[in-house]
Amino acid sequence: NTGAAATFTWTIDTVAPVATITATPSNPSTSASATFAYTANETGATFQCRLDSAATFTTCPASYSGLADGSHTFRVRAIDLAGNTGAAATFTWVVDTTPPSISMISTPANPSAVATATFAYGSNDASAAFECKLDTAPVFSACASTASYTNLAEGSHTFQVRARDAATNVSSTLSFTWIVNTLGPTLAAVPPAGWTVNYFNFKFGAVTGATSYQCNSTPGLPAAGWAACVPGGAQVTGATYGAANPFAVRWVDALGGTSSATSTTWTPNPGLALYYPLDNSAANRSILGYPKPFYVNDAATAPAYVGGYAGGAGYFANGSAFTGSAQALTSGTAYTISVWVATASPDAATIWTNRTTGAGCTLTVGQPAAAYSAILTCYNAQGTAVGSVGTAIASNHWFNVTVSYAGSGHGDGNGGDVTVYFSGSQAKVITNTAKVDFFPLTQPDLRTSAPTSSATIIDELRIYNTTFDGQTDCEAVALGNWYAPKQTCEIPLYVHYGMDAASARNLGSNGLSAIAIAATTAGMWGKSNQSWSGQTTPTTLAVSASTDFSDRTVSLWFNDSGSAGTLFNFACPGLPGCPTGGATGMSATVAQGLLTVCAATLQSGQKCMSNIGYTPSVWHHLLITSDQIVSAQGVVATGQVITYVDGVQVGMVDFFSKGSVFASNATAIVIGSSGLGAYIDELKIWSKLLTPVDSDEESCALGWGGLFNQALFKCTPPAPPF
């Protein structure tokens, strides 16, 4: 029997299996772990793996962890059932778990004067890319190694930047916040309207963070005209009169960027450059608007103040220098200097001079030995007198000396003649044949010398950088009345008793002598008088009858000291020389807060303004005007009599041209009455109408002793000195 065959089947496999990697980590990878997947082309094959520099293949793990940064290589091979081992499949990748660093290389200035900004930055990873964001942008955007922005708005801005490497690691974010301020500095001081000199010290506000400032005053503001300046003062000189002169300022940031310019224009015109009213401690009150102290006294003490032609006046016992006046006297080509002087003795005093040893002019009183004279002498650069003019003057009277220089330039050898007006008239000329410049660029500040006694006082020193004719000098400078037919100037101060000494001088134009009074307490200007204190009879002031057709203004300061009294009384009858048959004249009385002013003519009788209230025991200003009306037949009559207290009209009576308040032949003014009463100061009678309102400089300065602001057309009342 043949049995069934026994069989054996086998397979011959000499082909190695092929391993394929089907899943890998990203390359590069930010993870220190790695997981792989792989397959073989033969069923049942097993796998062996090897990572990096491992010595042998081993049974494969599914993943790796704790991998170091750097390059790694994974190998996997398959072993089939026949034991064939296939070639290894490999995968190399880079592990990068470290983010790149980033640094800022350059930024805009903070603050920045410009509306543009450029940033530069870098990374330690040369392959890193950058992402930027400005202000409130919702996301970062790709940017190059620099980022620039334009048309930035004013205010705060924040720039952010970060780096991203190839593995997508992101660096920390750098942030820079800065301020964009392209606006120019704010101008703090500019010439006001009516500026009268060709220079100005511009001022502007400081800008936080500014490293410097640049100013430009060249017409057209060319690039070459910008120069360094400071907020505390940018002095501009040599501006063109009558033209719009520019001034601009900008600030500079730390990188040299410049802001936009803040600019203005100003148009100077020659006029009143310096004005020293000499009222108490009043400084220079000209349109210049930025007064320096009005004098530097040699003895470092203030002058004695007494009643002046307008307001107060000064007595410079040690001389005085008027600081800053030299520049005003080089700001034009023609000049006028005006001053009021009163003297009771030939003091041999220098009223003003603008020279030391060189060129210039000097005004003196009492020189040479001839009593009561005013003399102007001008000198050349060698100190030699070129010419001199003078006139005799009355003692105990205010007189004005105005020096007008018709020059053509400084140092050009074409100096002009000098015209001198004494009280607005008597024009005399120093002929400048040699064409000397009497106001050279090297002149010192204007100054006075010490008089030999306190009998010489000065008031209303004015400096103009232009010249005037006789009428302008009379009306605008001397504040007088111009009489065209005779080409003369009438000084309107008819009576002036300042009450500053026991022997009160009358400094008016009517030639009356001094009177004995009791100058007691401090007044509005200097001392005041309670004239009847300790006396049983009224004090009288002689006054001539009015023989001209001029209007009249009576002004004085009073303080009732809490009691009653008569301020003045020149009413008839009852005074020497009064006409019979009626009353004329004027009087004023006070009684503890109530003022009464009465006036009378022969035809109309007496009319009073009563119960005018005021605050007791403080100083007040009283001004009474009376207009004189001349009929076709030459008869003088009074129209309205108006009363003002402290610049406010408080009463008016109308005589309708029926008689004249000033028609009497009264030869006395009564001051006060028996018993204690009001103090009075600065009793003045003017031969013209003056009102203490904002009407004109003449009314302000003369009628009230105030300070007139021409630019604002406003009168500022004086303040008591105590």
C-alpha positions as CSV (number, residue, x, y, z in Angstrom):
1,N,0.0,0.0,0.0
2,T,1.2,3.3,-0.8
3,G,0.5,5.8,1.8
4,A,-0.3,9.4,1.3
5,A,2.6,11.6,0.5
6,A,3.9,13.8,3.2
7,T,4.6,17.4,1.8
8,F,6.4,20.6,2.9
9,T,6.0,23.9,1.3
10,W,8.3,26.8,2.0
11,T,8.9,30.2,0.6
12,I,12.2,31.4,-0.5
13,D,12.4,35.2,0.3
14,T,15.7,36.9,-0.3
15,V,14.2,40.4,-0.8
16,A,14.6,42.9,2.2
17,P,11.5,44.8,3.2
18,V,11.3,48.6,2.6
19,A,10.4,50.9,5.6
20,T,8.7,54.2,4.9
21,I,8.3,57.1,7.4
22,T,4.8,58.4,7.2
23,A,4.7,61.0,10.0
24,T,7.4,63.3,11.4
25,P,7.7,66.4,13.6
26,S,7.8,69.8,11.8
27,N,11.2,71.0,10.6
28,P,12.3,73.1,12.3
29,S,10.4,72.2,15.4
30,T,9.8,74.3,18.5
31,S,9.1,71.1,20.5
32,A,11.7,69.0,22.5
33,S,9.6,65.9,21.7
34,A,9.1,64.0,18.5
35,T,6.7,61.3,17.4
36,F,7.1,59.3,14.2
37,A,4.9,56.9,12.2
38,Y,6.2,54.4,9.7
39,T,5.2,51.4,7.7
40,A,6.8,48.5,5.7
41,N,5.9,47.0,2.4
42,E,5.7,43.5,3.8
43,T,3.1,42.3,6.2
44,G,4.4,41.1,9.5
45,A,7.6,43.0,9.3
46,T,8.9,44.4,12.5
47,F,10.9,47.6,12.9
48,Q,14.1,48.8,14.5
49,C,14.9,52.5,15.2
50,R,18.0,54.5,15.8
51,L,18.2,58.2,16.9
52,D,21.2,60.4,16.1
53,S,24.4,58.7,17.1
54,A,23.1,55.7,18.9
55,A,25.4,52.8,18.5
56,T,22.8,50.2,17.3
57,F,19.3,50.0,16.1
58,T,16.9,49.0,18.8
59,T,13.2,48.3,19.2
60,C,11.4,51.4,18.0
61,P,9.7,53.7,20.5
62,A,6.7,55.6,19.3
63,S,8.1,59.0,20.4
64,Y,11.1,60.8,21.9
65,S,11.2,63.6,24.5
66,G,13.8,65.8,26.1
67,L,15.4,66.5,22.8
68,A,18.1,69.1,22.9
69,D,18.0,72.1,20.6
70,G,19.8,71.3,17.4
71,S,19.8,68.9,14.5
72,H,18.5,65.4,14.9
73,T,18.3,62.3,12.6
74,F,15.8,59.5,13.0
75,R,16.4,56.1,11.3
76,V,14.0,53.2,11.0
77,R,14.4,49.8,9.2
78,A,12.1,46.9,8.7
79,I,12.8,43.2,9.2
80,D,10.6,40.7,7.4
81,L,9.6,37.3,8.4
82,A,12.4,35.7,6.5
83,G,14.8,37.8,8.6
84,N,15.7,40.1,5.7
85,T,16.6,43.5,7.1
86,G,15.8,46.4,4.9
87,A,17.7,49.7,4.4
88,A,17.0,52.4,7.0
89,A,14.6,55.3,6.1
90,T,15.9,58.5,7.6
91,F,14.5,61.9,8.6
92,T,16.6,64.9,9.8
93,W,15.1,67.9,11.5
94,V,16.0,70.7,13.8
95,V,14.7,71.3,17.3
96,D,14.6,75.0,18.1
97,T,12.8,75.9,21.4
98,T,14.7,79.3,22.1
99,P,13.0,82.5,20.9
100,P,15.2,85.1,19.1
101,S,16.3,88.2,21.0
102,I,15.5,91.7,19.7
103,S,17.1,95.1,20.3
104,M,16.2,98.7,19.3
105,I,18.8,100.4,17.3
106,S,17.3,103.9,16.7
107,T,14.1,105.7,17.6
108,P,12.7,109.2,16.9
109,A,13.4,112.0,19.5
110,N,11.0,112.2,22.4
111,P,9.4,114.6,22.2
112,S,9.7,114.9,18.4
113,A,9.2,118.2,16.6
114,V,8.3,116.4,13.3
115,A,5.3,114.3,12.2
116,T,7.5,111.5,10.9
117,A,9.2,108.6,12.7
118,T,11.7,105.9,11.6
119,F,12.7,103.0,13.8
120,A,15.6,100.5,13.3
121,Y,16.0,97.3,15.2
122,G,17.9,93.9,15.0
123,S,17.9,90.3,16.2
124,N,20.5,87.7,17.1
125,D,18.9,85.4,14.6
126,A,19.8,86.6,11.2
127,S,17.0,84.7,9.6
128,A,14.3,86.1,11.9
129,A,11.5,88.1,10.5
130,F,10.0,91.2,12.2
131,E,6.5,92.2,13.1
132,C,5.4,95.8,14.0
133,K,2.4,97.6,15.4
134,L,1.7,101.3,15.9
135,D,-0.7,102.7,18.5
136,T,-4.0,100.9,18.5
137,A,-3.6,98.7,15.4
138,P,-5.4,95.4,16.1
139,V,-2.6,93.1,15.0
140,F,1.1,93.0,14.3
141,S,2.1,93.2,10.6
142,A,5.2,92.1,8.9
143,C,7.9,94.7,8.6
144,A,11.5,95.0,7.4
145,S,14.5,95.8,9.6
146,T,13.3,99.5,9.7
147,A,9.8,101.0,10.0
148,S,8.9,104.5,8.9
149,Y,5.7,106.5,9.5
150,T,4.5,109.8,8.2
151,N,1.7,112.3,8.9
152,L,1.6,111.4,12.5
153,A,-1.0,113.2,14.6
154,E,-0.1,115.5,17.4
155,G,0.2,113.7,20.8
156,S,1.4,110.4,22.2
157,H,2.3,107.4,20.0
158,T,3.5,103.9,20.9
159,F,5.5,101.7,18.5
160,Q,5.9,97.9,19.2
161,V,8.1,95.4,17.4
162,R,8.9,91.7,17.8
163,A,11.0,89.0,16.0
164,R,9.9,85.6,14.8
165,D,12.4,82.9,13.8
166,A,12.0,80.1,11.3
167,A,10.7,77.8,14.1
168,T,8.0,80.4,14.8
169,N,9.5,81.2,18.2
170,V,8.5,84.8,19.0
171,S,10.7,87.2,20.8
172,S,9.7,89.6,23.6
173,T,8.0,92.8,22.4
174,L,9.9,96.0,22.4
175,S,7.8,99.1,23.0
176,F,8.7,102.9,22.5
177,T,6.3,105.7,23.4
178,W,7.0,109.2,22.3
179,I,5.3,112.6,21.9
180,V,4.8,114.3,18.6
181,N,4.6,118.1,19.0
182,T,5.1,119.9,15.7
183,L,3.7,123.2,17.0
184,G,6.0,126.1,17.5
185,P,6.6,127.8,20.9
186,T,3.9,130.1,22.2
187,L,4.8,133.8,21.9
188,A,4.7,135.4,25.3
189,A,5.8,138.9,24.5
190,V,5.2,140.7,21.2
191,P,5.1,144.4,20.4
192,P,1.7,145.9,21.0
193,A,0.0,148.2,18.6
194,G,1.7,151.6,18.5
195,W,5.2,150.3,19.0
196,T,7.6,153.2,18.6
197,V,11.1,151.8,18.4
198,N,12.9,149.5,15.9
199,Y,13.9,146.9,18.5
200,F,12.0,144.5,20.7
201,N,12.9,141.7,23.1
202,F,10.6,138.9,22.0
203,K,9.8,136.2,24.5
204,F,8.2,132.8,24.1
205,G,7.3,129.8,26.2
206,A,9.7,126.9,26.8
207,V,8.8,123.6,25.2
208,T,9.3,120.5,27.3
209,G,12.1,118.4,25.9
210,A,13.4,121.0,23.5
211,T,17.1,121.0,23.2
212,S,17.3,124.4,21.6
213,Y,15.4,127.1,19.8
214,Q,15.8,129.0,16.6
215,C,14.5,132.5,15.7
216,N,14.3,134.3,12.4
217,S,13.6,138.0,11.8
218,T,14.9,138.3,8.3
219,P,12.3,139.5,5.7
220,G,10.9,136.4,3.9
221,L,12.2,134.1,6.7
222,P,14.9,132.5,4.5
223,A,16.6,129.3,5.7
224,A,19.8,131.2,6.3
225,G,18.0,133.6,8.7
226,W,17.5,131.0,11.5
227,A,19.7,131.5,14.5
228,A,19.8,130.2,18.0
229,C,17.7,132.1,20.6
230,V,16.3,131.5,24.1
231,P,12.8,131.8,25.6
232,G,13.9,134.5,28.1
233,G,14.5,137.0,25.3
234,A,15.2,137.2,21.6
235,Q,16.3,140.7,20.9
236,V,15.5,142.0,17.5
237,T,17.1,145.2,16.3
238,G,17.1,147.3,13.2
239,A,13.5,146.7,12.1
240,T,12.2,148.9,9.3
241,Y,9.8,151.7,10.4
242,G,6.4,151.7,8.7
243,A,6.8,148.2,7.4
244,A,5.6,144.7,8.5
245,N,8.7,143.1,10.1
246,P,8.5,139.3,10.6
247,F,9.5,137.3,13.7
248,A,9.3,133.5,13.9
249,V,10.5,130.9,16.4
250,R,10.7,127.2,16.3
251,W,12.1,124.5,18.6
252,V,14.6,121.8,17.9
253,D,14.4,118.2,19.2
254,A,17.2,115.9,20.3
255,L,17.7,114.7,16.7
256,G,17.8,118.1,15.1
257,G,14.2,118.0,13.9
258,T,12.5,121.4,13.9
259,S,8.9,122.2,14.6
260,S,6.7,124.4,12.6
261,A,7.3,128.1,13.1
262,T,5.2,130.4,15.3
263,S,5.3,133.7,13.6
264,T,4.0,137.3,13.8
265,T,4.7,140.6,12.2
266,W,5.1,144.0,13.8
267,T,5.2,147.5,12.4
268,P,7.1,150.1,14.4
269,N,6.5,153.8,13.9
270,P,8.6,156.5,15.5
271,G,7.0,158.3,18.4
272,L,7.1,158.4,22.2
273,A,9.9,155.9,23.1
274,L,10.3,156.5,26.8
275,Y,8.1,158.4,29.3
276,Y,9.1,159.0,32.9
277,P,6.1,160.6,34.7
278,L,8.2,160.8,38.0
279,D,5.0,160.0,40.0
280,N,6.1,158.3,43.2
281,S,7.8,155.1,42.1
282,A,6.3,155.0,38.6
283,A,8.5,153.2,36.1
284,N,8.9,154.0,32.5
285,R,5.3,154.3,31.2
286,S,5.8,154.5,27.5
287,I,4.3,152.3,24.9
288,L,7.3,150.1,25.2
289,G,5.3,148.2,27.8
290,Y,8.1,146.4,29.5
291,P,9.5,149.0,31.9
292,K,12.8,148.8,33.6
293,P,13.1,150.7,36.9
294,F,12.9,154.3,35.9
295,Y,16.2,155.3,37.4
296,V,19.3,154.0,39.2
297,N,20.0,156.6,41.8
298,D,23.7,157.1,42.6
299,A,23.0,156.8,46.3
300,A,20.6,153.9,45.8
301,T,17.7,156.0,47.3
302,A,14.6,157.2,45.7
303,P,14.2,160.9,44.9
304,A,12.0,163.1,47.0
305,Y,8.5,163.4,45.5
306,V,6.6,166.6,45.5
307,G,3.7,168.0,43.5
308,G,4.4,168.2,39.8
309,Y,3.2,169.8,36.7
310,A,1.1,166.6,36.0
311,G,0.8,164.4,39.0
312,G,4.1,164.3,41.0
313,A,7.6,165.5,40.3
314,G,11.0,164.4,41.5
315,Y,14.0,166.0,43.3
316,F,17.1,163.9,42.6
317,A,19.4,164.9,45.5
318,N,22.2,162.6,44.2
319,G,21.6,162.6,40.5
320,S,20.1,159.8,38.5
321,A,20.6,157.6,35.5
322,F,17.6,156.5,33.4
323,T,18.5,153.0,32.6
324,G,17.8,151.7,29.1
325,S,17.3,155.1,27.6
326,A,20.5,155.0,25.4
327,Q,19.0,152.3,23.2
328,A,15.8,154.4,22.7
329,L,18.1,157.3,21.7
330,T,19.7,155.2,18.9
331,S,16.4,153.7,17.5
332,G,15.9,156.4,14.9
333,T,17.5,159.3,13.1
334,A,15.7,162.2,14.8
335,Y,15.0,162.8,18.5
336,T,13.0,165.0,20.8
337,I,13.6,165.2,24.6
338,S,11.0,167.1,26.7
339,V,11.1,167.9,30.4
340,W,9.3,170.2,32.8
341,V,11.5,172.0,35.3
342,A,10.8,174.3,38.2
343,T,13.5,176.1,40.2
344,A,13.7,178.6,43.0
345,S,17.4,179.3,42.8
346,P,20.2,179.2,40.2
347,D,21.1,175.7,41.1
348,A,23.7,175.0,38.5
349,A,22.1,171.6,38.0
350,T,22.2,169.4,34.9
351,I,18.6,168.5,34.0
352,W,19.7,165.9,31.5
353,T,22.7,164.9,29.5
354,N,23.4,162.1,27.0
355,R,27.2,162.4,27.1
356,T,30.2,161.9,29.4
357,T,33.2,163.3,27.5
358,G,32.3,162.8,23.9
359,A,29.5,163.9,21.6
360,G,26.1,164.8,22.9
361,C,24.1,167.6,24.5
362,T,23.5,168.9,28.1
363,L,20.6,170.9,29.5
364,T,21.4,172.9,32.6
365,V,19.7,175.5,34.7
366,G,21.4,178.4,36.5
367,Q,24.6,178.3,34.3
368,P,26.5,180.4,33.8
369,A,26.1,182.6,36.9
370,A,23.0,184.5,35.5
371,A,20.1,183.7,37.8
372,Y,17.3,181.6,36.6
373,S,18.4,180.6,33.1
374,A,18.1,177.4,31.1
375,I,20.9,176.5,28.6
376,L,21.4,173.7,26.1
377,T,25.0,173.1,25.0
378,C,26.0,170.5,22.4
379,Y,29.4,169.0,22.0
380,N,31.4,167.1,19.3
381,A,33.2,163.8,19.7
382,Q,36.3,165.6,21.0
383,G,34.3,167.2,23.8
384,T,34.4,170.7,22.2
385,A,31.2,172.8,22.5
386,V,29.6,173.1,19.0
387,G,26.9,175.6,20.1
388,S,24.8,176.8,23.0
389,V,21.4,178.4,23.3
390,G,19.5,179.6,26.4
391,T,16.9,181.8,27.8
392,A,16.1,183.5,31.1
393,I,13.4,181.8,33.1
394,A,11.1,182.9,35.9
395,S,11.7,181.5,39.3
396,N,9.0,179.4,41.1
397,H,7.3,178.6,37.8
398,W,7.0,175.5,35.7
399,F,8.7,175.7,32.3
400,N,9.2,173.2,29.6
401,V,12.3,172.7,27.6
402,T,12.0,170.6,24.5
403,V,15.1,169.7,22.4
404,S,14.4,168.6,18.9
405,Y,17.2,167.0,16.9
406,A,16.9,166.7,13.1
407,G,19.5,164.1,12.5
408,S,19.9,161.8,9.5
409,G,21.7,158.8,11.0
410,H,24.2,157.5,13.5
411,G,27.8,158.0,12.6
412,D,27.2,158.9,9.0
413,G,28.6,162.4,9.3
414,N,25.3,164.1,8.5
415,G,24.0,165.2,11.9
416,G,21.3,167.8,11.8
417,D,20.5,171.1,13.6
418,V,19.1,171.2,17.1
419,T,16.0,173.3,17.8
420,V,15.1,174.2,21.3
421,Y,11.6,175.3,22.5
422,F,11.3,177.0,25.9
423,S,7.8,176.5,27.1
424,G,6.6,175.7,23.6
425,S,7.8,179.1,22.3
426,Q,11.1,181.1,21.8
427,A,12.5,178.5,19.4
428,K,16.3,178.8,19.2
429,V,18.6,176.7,16.9
430,I,22.1,175.3,17.3
431,T,23.3,175.2,13.7
432,N,25.2,172.0,13.3
433,T,27.6,173.2,10.5
434,A,30.0,170.4,11.2
435,K,27.2,167.8,10.9
436,V,28.1,166.3,14.3
437,D,26.0,163.4,15.4
438,F,24.8,164.5,18.8
439,F,23.1,161.2,19.5
440,P,25.8,158.7,18.6
441,L,25.6,154.9,19.0
442,T,28.1,155.1,21.8
443,Q,26.2,157.5,24.0
444,P,25.4,156.6,27.6
445,D,22.0,156.4,29.3
446,L,20.4,159.8,29.9
447,R,21.1,161.1,33.4
448,T,20.7,164.0,35.7
449,S,23.2,165.5,38.1
450,A,22.7,166.5,41.7
451,P,21.4,170.1,42.1
452,T,22.9,172.3,44.7
453,S,19.6,172.6,46.6
454,S,16.2,171.0,46.7
455,A,14.7,174.0,44.9
456,T,15.0,172.3,41.4
457,I,12.5,169.6,40.6
458,I,11.7,167.9,37.3
459,D,8.6,166.3,35.8
460,E,7.3,164.5,32.7
461,L,10.6,163.5,31.1
462,R,9.7,162.3,27.6
463,I,11.9,160.9,24.9
464,Y,10.7,160.6,21.3
465,N,12.6,159.1,18.3
466,T,11.2,161.7,15.9
467,T,11.1,165.4,15.6
468,F,8.3,168.0,15.8
469,D,7.3,171.4,14.6
470,G,6.4,174.2,17.0
471,Q,2.6,173.5,17.1
472,T,3.1,169.8,17.7
473,D,5.6,170.4,20.3
474,C,3.2,172.8,22.1
475,E,0.2,170.6,22.0
476,A,1.5,167.0,22.1
477,V,4.7,167.5,24.0
478,A,4.4,170.6,26.2
479,L,0.6,169.9,26.6
480,G,-0.1,173.6,26.0
481,N,-2.4,175.8,23.9
482,W,-1.0,176.8,20.5
483,Y,-1.7,180.4,19.5
484,A,-1.4,180.4,15.8
485,P,-1.5,184.1,15.0
486,K,1.6,184.7,17.1
487,Q,3.1,181.2,16.7
488,T,3.4,180.9,20.4
489,C,2.5,178.4,23.1
490,E,0.4,179.2,26.1
491,I,1.2,177.1,29.2
492,P,-2.2,176.4,30.7
493,L,-1.2,175.9,34.4
494,Y,-2.5,179.2,35.8
495,V,-2.1,178.5,39.5
496,H,-0.3,175.6,41.2
497,Y,0.3,175.2,44.9
498,G,1.8,171.8,45.7
499,M,1.6,172.2,49.5
500,D,5.0,170.5,49.9
501,A,6.7,172.9,52.2
502,A,5.9,175.5,54.8
503,S,6.4,178.1,52.1
504,A,4.3,176.8,49.3
505,R,5.5,178.0,45.9
506,N,3.0,179.0,43.3
507,L,4.4,177.3,40.2
508,G,1.7,178.5,37.8
509,S,2.0,181.1,35.1
510,N,0.4,184.1,36.9
511,G,3.5,185.1,38.8
512,L,2.1,184.9,42.3
513,S,4.5,184.5,45.2
514,A,4.7,181.8,47.8
515,I,2.4,181.6,50.8
516,A,2.9,180.4,54.3
517,I,1.0,177.2,55.0
518,A,1.3,174.3,57.4
519,A,2.5,171.4,55.3
520,T,1.7,168.5,57.5
521,T,0.9,164.9,56.7
522,A,1.7,162.9,53.6
523,G,-0.4,163.9,50.6
524,M,-1.3,162.5,47.3
525,W,2.0,163.9,45.9
526,G,4.5,164.8,48.6
527,K,2.9,166.6,51.6
528,S,-0.6,168.1,52.0
529,N,-1.9,171.1,53.9
530,Q,-4.5,171.4,56.6
531,S,-4.0,175.1,56.3
532,W,-6.3,176.3,59.1
533,S,-5.0,173.9,61.8
534,G,-4.1,176.1,64.8
535,Q,-5.1,179.3,63.0
536,T,-8.1,181.5,63.7
537,T,-8.4,183.1,60.3
538,P,-8.6,181.5,56.9
539,T,-5.5,181.4,54.7
540,T,-5.8,183.4,51.5
541,L,-4.1,182.9,48.2
542,A,-3.9,186.0,46.0
543,V,-5.1,185.5,42.5
544,S,-5.5,188.1,39.7
545,A,-8.8,188.7,38.0
546,S,-9.4,186.8,34.8
547,T,-8.7,189.1,31.9
548,D,-8.6,186.5,29.2
549,F,-11.2,184.4,27.4
550,S,-9.8,181.0,28.4
551,D,-11.9,178.3,29.9
552,R,-11.1,177.3,33.5
553,T,-10.5,174.1,35.4
554,V,-10.0,173.8,39.1
555,S,-8.4,170.6,40.4
556,L,-7.2,169.4,43.8
557,W,-6.9,166.3,46.0
558,F,-8.7,166.2,49.3
559,N,-9.1,164.0,52.4
560,D,-11.7,165.2,54.9
561,S,-9.9,163.4,57.8
562,G,-13.4,162.6,59.1
563,S,-14.4,166.2,59.7
564,A,-15.7,169.2,57.8
565,G,-14.1,172.1,56.1
566,T,-13.8,174.5,53.1
567,L,-11.6,173.2,50.4
568,F,-11.5,176.6,48.6
569,N,-13.5,179.7,48.2
570,F,-13.1,182.5,45.8
571,A,-16.7,183.7,45.9
572,C,-17.7,187.3,46.2
573,P,-18.8,189.3,48.1
574,G,-16.6,189.1,51.2
575,L,-13.2,189.1,49.6
576,P,-10.9,192.0,48.8
577,G,-11.9,193.6,45.4
578,C,-15.3,192.0,45.2
579,P,-17.9,194.0,43.1
580,T,-21.0,195.2,44.9
581,G,-24.5,194.2,44.2
582,G,-24.1,190.4,43.8
583,A,-22.1,187.3,44.1
584,T,-19.6,185.7,41.7
585,G,-17.1,182.9,42.0
586,M,-16.9,179.3,43.2
587,S,-16.5,177.4,46.4
588,A,-16.2,173.8,47.6
589,T,-16.9,172.4,51.1
590,V,-16.9,168.9,52.6
591,A,-18.7,167.5,55.6
592,Q,-18.0,163.9,56.6
593,G,-18.7,162.2,53.3
594,L,-20.8,164.9,51.6
595,L,-19.4,167.4,49.1
596,T,-21.0,170.7,48.0
597,V,-19.7,172.8,45.1
598,C,-21.3,176.2,44.4
599,A,-20.8,178.7,41.6
600,A,-22.3,182.1,41.0
601,T,-22.5,184.9,38.5
602,L,-23.9,188.4,38.9
603,Q,-26.7,187.7,36.4
604,S,-27.8,184.3,37.6
605,G,-26.9,184.2,41.2
606,Q,-25.6,181.1,43.0
607,K,-26.2,177.5,41.9
608,C,-24.9,174.6,43.9
609,M,-24.3,170.9,43.4
610,S,-25.0,169.4,46.9
611,N,-24.9,166.1,48.8
612,I,-22.3,164.6,46.5
613,G,-21.3,161.4,48.4
614,Y,-17.7,160.2,48.8
615,T,-15.9,157.8,51.2
616,P,-14.6,159.8,54.3
617,S,-11.0,159.8,55.5
618,V,-9.4,158.7,52.2
619,W,-8.0,160.7,49.4
620,H,-10.2,161.8,46.5
621,H,-9.7,163.9,43.4
622,L,-11.9,166.9,42.7
623,L,-12.1,168.5,39.4
624,I,-14.4,171.4,38.4
625,T,-14.6,172.7,34.8
626,S,-16.1,176.0,33.6
627,D,-16.4,176.7,30.0
628,Q,-16.1,180.4,29.0
629,I,-18.3,181.5,26.1
630,V,-17.4,184.7,24.2
631,S,-20.2,186.5,22.4
632,A,-19.9,188.4,19.1
633,Q,-19.5,191.6,21.2
634,G,-16.6,190.1,23.1
635,V,-18.5,189.5,26.3
636,V,-17.3,186.6,28.3
637,A,-19.9,184.4,30.0
638,T,-20.1,181.0,31.7
639,G,-21.9,178.0,30.1
640,Q,-21.8,174.8,32.2
641,V,-19.9,174.2,35.4
642,I,-19.3,170.4,35.8
643,T,-18.0,168.6,38.9
644,Y,-16.0,165.3,38.8
645,V,-15.0,163.2,41.8
646,D,-12.4,160.5,41.2
647,G,-13.0,160.8,37.4
648,V,-16.8,160.4,37.6
649,Q,-19.1,163.3,36.8
650,V,-21.3,163.9,39.8
651,G,-22.9,167.2,39.1
652,M,-23.6,170.0,36.6
653,V,-25.2,173.4,36.6
654,D,-25.8,175.6,33.5
655,F,-25.6,179.4,33.6
656,F,-26.7,179.6,30.0
657,S,-24.2,182.4,29.3
658,K,-25.7,184.7,31.8
659,G,-22.7,186.2,33.5
660,S,-19.3,184.7,34.2
661,V,-18.1,182.8,37.3
662,F,-14.7,184.4,36.7
663,A,-16.0,188.0,36.0
664,S,-15.2,189.3,39.5
665,N,-12.2,191.3,40.5
666,A,-11.6,189.1,43.5
667,T,-8.0,189.1,44.6
668,A,-8.1,186.1,46.9
669,I,-8.8,182.5,47.2
670,V,-9.7,181.3,50.7
671,I,-8.3,178.0,51.7
672,G,-10.1,176.3,54.6
673,S,-12.0,177.8,57.4
674,S,-11.6,178.1,61.2
675,G,-11.3,174.9,63.1
676,L,-10.0,171.6,61.9
677,G,-11.0,170.3,58.5
678,A,-10.0,168.6,55.3
679,Y,-6.5,168.2,54.0
680,I,-5.8,169.4,50.5
681,D,-3.0,168.8,48.0
682,E,-2.1,169.9,44.6
683,L,-4.4,172.9,44.1
684,K,-4.3,173.8,40.4
685,I,-6.2,176.2,38.2
686,W,-5.8,175.5,34.5
687,S,-6.7,178.0,31.7
688,K,-8.4,175.3,29.7
689,L,-11.1,172.6,30.0
690,L,-9.8,169.3,31.4
691,T,-11.8,166.2,32.1
692,P,-10.5,163.1,33.9
693,V,-12.1,160.6,31.5
694,D,-10.6,158.5,28.8
695,S,-10.6,161.4,26.3
696,D,-7.0,162.3,25.6
697,E,-3.6,162.3,27.2
698,E,-3.7,166.0,28.1
699,S,-6.9,165.6,30.2
700,C,-5.6,162.5,31.8
701,A,-2.1,163.8,32.7
702,L,-3.1,167.4,33.6
703,G,-6.6,167.1,34.8
704,W,-6.1,164.0,36.9
705,G,-2.4,163.4,37.2
706,G,-3.1,160.0,35.6
707,L,-1.2,157.9,33.1
708,F,-2.5,157.7,29.6
709,N,-2.2,154.5,27.6
710,Q,-2.2,155.6,23.9
711,A,-2.6,152.0,22.6
712,L,-5.6,151.3,24.7
713,F,-6.8,155.0,24.7
714,K,-7.3,154.7,28.4
715,C,-6.5,156.9,31.4
716,T,-5.2,155.0,34.5
717,P,-5.7,157.0,37.7
718,P,-2.8,157.4,40.1
719,A,-2.6,155.4,43.3
720,P,-1.9,157.0,46.7
721,P,1.6,156.5,47.9
722,F,0.7,155.1,51.3
